[in-house]
Amino acid sequence: MKDILLRPKFIILLLATRPAFLTASAAPVLVGSAAGFAQSGRFDAGIFILAFVSIMLIHSGANVANDYFDHISGNDWLNKNPTPFSGGRRFIQQGVLSAKATILLSVFLLAAGAALGLAIIWITKSIFIFILGLAGIVGGFFYTAPPVKLGYRSLGETAIGFLFGILPVAGAYYLQAKRVDAFVFLPAAIVGILIFLVVFINEFPDKDADAAVSKRTLVVNFGMAKSVRIYRLALLSSYALAIISMFFRITFFAGLFYLFTMPLAVAAMKAANEKDLNIPGKVAANRLTILLHAVGSIALTTGFILTGLYK
């Protein structure tokens, strides 16, 4: 902690956003944009950059807001098993940032992301993009903010699957293809499942603190054994969607390349067992799930790029 306090203020503020986890918002934009390129044969770099930076800012703001409201609820204070992947950034608990500075940083980041979103809306004149952007900002902020508190009401995991999976993939596709096609919901659903799993697996170390503040996550609701089965079934369903994708020309290579990640998925499922998940500090399943989200999204993106290049 001393090393953090000695760093320049802007570095501390950057670290507060949990930048290592921003792949969760980068991935759907990459997949959706690549799918749009595969369909249209065109790529608008300017609109891609705006969308990419906007969603990263909104995600950063949501991360910081979640730390603030988990501080208010007492969740992060009660968490005796924080890991590099769960339990929040803990800057408030460590005295690195005040609660006031944390919420102000969140509002600034969300406002900056919204400003870029408005620029995209002005360029595209799209109500569809406006709705998606609004959903992302509101959903991200109210994931832990009252009175909605999605993450506390058994809705958080599914909400993240939509907000950082299905909706941004569809939105990024629309920005490149200028329309929405049904096929894009296949890779969008895969990305949605992957980010759902990232959130889900990171709830296992937090289960006791979550239960203490009535944060009704899936792990709290269903317990360890059933939650492990849900994790494995959800992961397997992403590969079923990849196989279905291979029946369509536009999604064939995306589905095929995603299947190449199966060895990583097998390792993740083996690591996600009730015994290991009950051991404090044992985070192999968390690490593998996050890696699978990144690698799987890159696989889908690569498949769509190849489709666009050789269309």
C-alpha positions as CSV (number, residue, x, y, z in Angstrom):
1,M,0.0,0.0,0.0
2,K,2.9,2.4,0.7
3,D,4.1,2.0,-2.9
4,I,0.7,3.1,-4.1
5,L,0.6,6.1,-1.9
6,L,3.9,7.3,-3.3
7,R,2.7,7.2,-6.9
8,P,1.5,10.3,-8.7
9,K,-2.2,11.2,-8.1
10,F,-3.2,10.5,-11.7
11,I,-1.7,7.0,-11.4
12,I,-3.7,6.3,-8.2
13,L,-6.9,7.5,-10.0
14,L,-6.1,5.2,-12.9
15,L,-5.5,2.2,-10.7
16,A,-8.8,2.9,-8.9
17,T,-10.6,2.1,-12.2
18,R,-9.2,-1.4,-12.1
19,P,-7.7,-1.0,-15.6
20,A,-6.7,-4.7,-15.9
21,F,-10.4,-5.6,-16.0
22,L,-11.3,-3.2,-18.8
23,T,-11.0,-6.1,-21.3
24,A,-14.5,-6.8,-20.2
25,S,-15.7,-3.7,-22.1
26,A,-13.1,-3.8,-24.9
27,A,-14.0,-7.4,-25.9
28,P,-17.6,-6.8,-27.0
29,V,-16.7,-3.8,-29.1
30,L,-14.0,-5.8,-30.8
31,V,-16.3,-8.7,-31.6
32,G,-19.2,-6.5,-32.7
33,S,-17.0,-4.3,-34.9
34,A,-15.3,-7.2,-36.5
35,A,-18.8,-8.8,-37.2
36,G,-19.9,-5.5,-38.8
37,F,-16.8,-5.5,-41.0
38,A,-17.5,-9.2,-42.0
39,Q,-21.0,-8.3,-43.0
40,S,-20.4,-4.9,-44.7
41,G,-16.8,-5.1,-45.9
42,R,-16.2,-1.7,-44.5
43,F,-14.6,-0.4,-41.3
44,D,-15.1,3.0,-39.8
45,A,-12.1,3.5,-37.6
46,G,-13.3,6.9,-36.2
47,I,-16.6,5.6,-34.9
48,F,-14.8,2.4,-33.6
49,I,-12.4,4.5,-31.5
50,L,-15.2,6.6,-30.1
51,A,-17.2,3.6,-29.2
52,F,-14.1,1.8,-27.7
53,V,-13.1,4.7,-25.5
54,S,-16.7,5.6,-24.5
55,I,-17.4,2.1,-23.2
56,M,-14.1,1.9,-21.4
57,L,-14.8,5.2,-19.6
58,I,-18.3,4.0,-18.7
59,H,-16.9,0.7,-17.4
60,S,-14.2,2.5,-15.4
61,G,-16.9,4.7,-13.9
62,A,-19.0,1.7,-13.0
63,N,-16.1,0.0,-11.4
64,V,-15.3,3.0,-9.2
65,A,-19.0,3.4,-8.3
66,N,-19.3,-0.2,-7.3
67,D,-16.3,0.3,-4.9
68,Y,-18.1,3.3,-3.4
69,F,-21.4,1.7,-2.9
70,D,-19.9,-1.6,-1.6
71,H,-18.1,0.6,0.9
72,I,-21.5,2.2,1.9
73,S,-23.2,-1.1,2.3
74,G,-20.2,-2.5,4.4
75,N,-19.6,-5.3,1.9
76,D,-15.9,-4.6,1.2
77,W,-15.3,-3.8,4.9
78,L,-16.6,-7.3,5.8
79,N,-14.7,-9.1,3.1
80,K,-11.9,-11.1,4.7
81,N,-11.0,-13.0,1.6
82,P,-10.2,-10.4,-1.1
83,T,-8.3,-11.7,-4.2
84,P,-6.7,-10.0,-7.1
85,F,-10.0,-10.6,-9.0
86,S,-12.7,-10.0,-6.4
87,G,-13.5,-7.9,-3.3
88,G,-13.1,-4.5,-5.0
89,R,-10.1,-2.3,-5.4
90,R,-10.2,-1.5,-1.7
91,F,-8.7,2.0,-2.0
92,I,-11.2,3.3,0.5
93,Q,-10.5,0.6,3.0
94,Q,-6.7,1.2,2.7
95,G,-7.0,5.0,3.0
96,V,-5.7,5.5,-0.5
97,L,-8.8,7.5,-1.7
98,S,-11.6,9.0,0.3
99,A,-15.1,7.9,-0.3
100,K,-15.9,11.4,-1.6
101,A,-13.0,11.3,-4.1
102,T,-14.2,7.9,-5.2
103,I,-17.7,8.8,-6.1
104,L,-16.6,12.1,-7.7
105,L,-14.1,10.1,-9.9
106,S,-17.0,7.7,-10.8
107,V,-19.3,10.6,-11.9
108,F,-16.5,12.2,-13.9
109,L,-15.7,9.0,-15.8
110,L,-19.4,8.2,-16.5
111,A,-19.9,11.8,-17.7
112,A,-16.9,11.6,-20.0
113,G,-18.1,8.3,-21.4
114,A,-21.6,9.8,-21.9
115,A,-20.1,12.8,-23.7
116,L,-18.4,10.5,-26.2
117,G,-21.6,8.5,-26.5
118,L,-23.5,11.7,-27.4
119,A,-20.9,12.4,-30.1
120,I,-21.6,8.9,-31.5
121,I,-25.4,9.6,-31.4
122,W,-24.9,13.0,-33.1
123,I,-22.9,11.3,-35.9
124,T,-25.2,8.3,-36.4
125,K,-28.6,10.0,-35.5
126,S,-29.5,6.6,-34.0
127,I,-32.1,6.1,-31.3
128,F,-30.9,2.5,-31.0
129,I,-27.4,3.6,-30.0
130,F,-28.9,6.1,-27.6
131,I,-30.9,3.4,-25.8
132,L,-27.9,1.1,-25.6
133,G,-25.7,3.8,-24.2
134,L,-28.2,4.9,-21.7
135,A,-28.7,1.3,-20.6
136,G,-25.0,0.8,-20.1
137,I,-24.6,4.0,-18.0
138,V,-27.6,3.4,-15.8
139,G,-27.0,-0.3,-15.5
140,G,-23.4,0.0,-14.6
141,F,-24.0,2.7,-12.0
142,F,-27.0,1.0,-10.4
143,Y,-25.3,-2.4,-10.3
144,T,-24.6,-1.6,-6.7
145,A,-26.1,1.9,-6.2
146,P,-29.4,2.2,-4.4
147,P,-32.3,2.0,-4.8
148,V,-31.9,-0.4,-7.7
149,K,-28.8,-2.4,-6.5
150,L,-28.9,-5.0,-9.3
151,G,-26.0,-6.9,-7.8
152,Y,-27.8,-7.2,-4.5
153,R,-31.1,-8.5,-5.9
154,S,-30.0,-11.7,-7.8
155,L,-30.0,-9.7,-11.1
156,G,-26.3,-8.6,-11.3
157,E,-24.8,-11.5,-13.2
158,T,-27.5,-11.5,-15.9
159,A,-27.4,-7.7,-16.1
160,I,-23.6,-7.8,-16.7
161,G,-24.1,-10.5,-19.4
162,F,-26.4,-8.0,-21.2
163,L,-24.6,-4.8,-20.5
164,F,-21.1,-6.1,-21.3
165,G,-21.9,-8.8,-23.7
166,I,-25.1,-8.9,-25.8
167,L,-25.9,-5.1,-26.0
168,P,-22.4,-3.7,-26.8
169,V,-21.7,-6.5,-29.4
170,A,-25.0,-5.6,-31.1
171,G,-24.2,-1.9,-30.8
172,A,-20.7,-2.1,-32.2
173,Y,-22.0,-4.2,-35.0
174,Y,-24.7,-1.6,-35.8
175,L,-22.1,1.2,-35.9
176,Q,-20.2,-0.7,-38.6
177,A,-22.9,-2.4,-40.5
178,K,-25.6,0.3,-40.1
179,R,-28.2,-2.3,-39.2
180,V,-28.9,-5.1,-36.8
181,D,-28.9,-8.7,-38.1
182,A,-30.1,-11.8,-36.2
183,F,-26.9,-13.7,-36.6
184,V,-24.9,-11.2,-34.5
185,F,-26.8,-12.4,-31.4
186,L,-24.9,-15.7,-31.6
187,P,-21.4,-14.3,-30.9
188,A,-23.1,-11.6,-28.7
189,A,-24.6,-14.4,-26.5
190,I,-21.2,-16.1,-26.3
191,V,-19.5,-12.9,-25.1
192,G,-22.4,-12.4,-22.7
193,I,-22.0,-15.9,-21.2
194,L,-18.2,-15.4,-20.9
195,I,-18.5,-12.1,-18.9
196,F,-21.4,-13.6,-16.9
197,L,-19.0,-16.4,-15.9
198,V,-16.2,-13.9,-15.0
199,V,-18.6,-12.1,-12.6
200,F,-20.0,-15.4,-11.3
201,I,-16.7,-17.1,-10.5
202,N,-15.5,-14.0,-8.7
203,E,-18.5,-14.3,-6.4
204,F,-17.2,-17.4,-4.8
205,P,-14.5,-15.8,-2.7
206,D,-16.9,-13.0,-1.7
207,K,-19.8,-15.3,-0.6
208,D,-19.5,-14.8,3.1
209,A,-19.2,-11.0,2.9
210,D,-22.0,-10.9,0.4
211,A,-24.3,-13.0,2.6
212,A,-23.6,-10.8,5.6
213,V,-24.9,-7.7,3.8
214,S,-27.8,-9.5,2.1
215,K,-26.1,-9.3,-1.3
216,R,-28.1,-12.0,-3.1
217,T,-25.6,-13.2,-5.7
218,L,-26.2,-16.6,-7.4
219,V,-23.5,-18.2,-5.2
220,V,-25.3,-16.9,-2.0
221,N,-28.7,-18.1,-3.4
222,F,-27.7,-21.5,-4.6
223,G,-24.7,-22.4,-2.5
224,M,-21.3,-23.8,-3.7
225,A,-22.3,-27.1,-5.2
226,K,-25.2,-25.9,-7.3
227,S,-23.2,-22.8,-8.4
228,V,-20.4,-25.0,-9.7
229,R,-22.9,-26.9,-11.8
230,I,-24.4,-23.6,-13.1
231,Y,-20.9,-22.4,-14.0
232,R,-20.1,-25.5,-16.0
233,L,-23.4,-25.7,-17.8
234,A,-23.2,-22.0,-18.8
235,L,-19.7,-22.5,-20.1
236,L,-20.7,-25.6,-22.1
237,S,-23.6,-23.6,-23.6
238,S,-21.2,-21.1,-25.1
239,Y,-19.7,-24.0,-27.1
240,A,-23.1,-25.2,-28.2
241,L,-23.7,-21.7,-29.6
242,A,-20.3,-21.8,-31.4
243,I,-21.4,-25.1,-33.0
244,I,-24.7,-23.5,-34.1
245,S,-22.7,-20.6,-35.5
246,M,-20.8,-22.9,-37.8
247,F,-24.0,-23.6,-39.7
248,F,-24.0,-20.0,-41.1
249,R,-21.4,-18.7,-43.5
250,I,-21.0,-15.3,-41.8
251,T,-20.4,-16.8,-38.4
252,F,-18.6,-20.1,-39.5
253,F,-15.0,-19.0,-38.8
254,A,-16.0,-17.1,-35.6
255,G,-17.6,-20.3,-34.2
256,L,-14.8,-22.5,-35.4
257,F,-12.1,-20.4,-33.9
258,Y,-14.0,-20.2,-30.6
259,L,-14.0,-24.0,-30.5
260,F,-10.2,-23.9,-30.4
261,T,-10.5,-22.5,-26.9
262,M,-12.0,-25.7,-25.5
263,P,-8.8,-26.9,-23.8
264,L,-8.8,-23.7,-21.8
265,A,-12.5,-24.2,-20.9
266,V,-11.7,-27.8,-19.7
267,A,-9.0,-26.4,-17.5
268,A,-11.4,-23.8,-16.1
269,M,-14.1,-26.3,-15.4
270,K,-11.6,-28.6,-13.6
271,A,-10.4,-25.7,-11.5
272,A,-14.0,-24.6,-10.7
273,N,-14.6,-27.4,-8.2
274,E,-16.2,-27.0,-4.8
275,K,-13.1,-28.1,-2.8
276,D,-10.7,-25.6,-4.4
277,L,-13.2,-22.8,-4.5
278,N,-13.6,-23.1,-0.7
279,I,-9.8,-22.6,-0.2
280,P,-9.0,-18.9,0.5
281,G,-6.4,-17.6,-2.0
282,K,-6.9,-20.4,-4.5
283,V,-7.9,-18.5,-7.6
284,A,-7.0,-20.7,-10.6
285,A,-10.6,-20.9,-11.7
286,N,-10.9,-17.1,-11.5
287,R,-7.7,-16.6,-13.5
288,L,-8.7,-19.1,-16.2
289,T,-12.2,-17.7,-16.6
290,I,-10.9,-14.2,-17.1
291,L,-8.3,-15.6,-19.6
292,L,-11.0,-17.5,-21.4
293,H,-13.1,-14.4,-21.8
294,A,-10.2,-12.6,-23.4
295,V,-9.0,-15.4,-25.6
296,G,-12.5,-16.4,-26.6
297,S,-13.4,-12.8,-27.6
298,I,-10.1,-12.6,-29.6
299,A,-11.0,-15.9,-31.3
300,L,-14.4,-14.6,-32.3
301,T,-12.9,-11.3,-33.5
302,T,-10.3,-13.1,-35.6
303,G,-12.9,-15.3,-37.2
304,F,-15.0,-12.3,-38.3
305,I,-11.9,-10.4,-39.6
306,L,-11.0,-13.4,-41.8
307,T,-14.6,-13.7,-43.0
308,G,-14.5,-10.0,-44.0
309,L,-11.2,-10.2,-45.7
310,Y,-12.1,-13.3,-47.8
311,K,-15.8,-12.6,-48.3
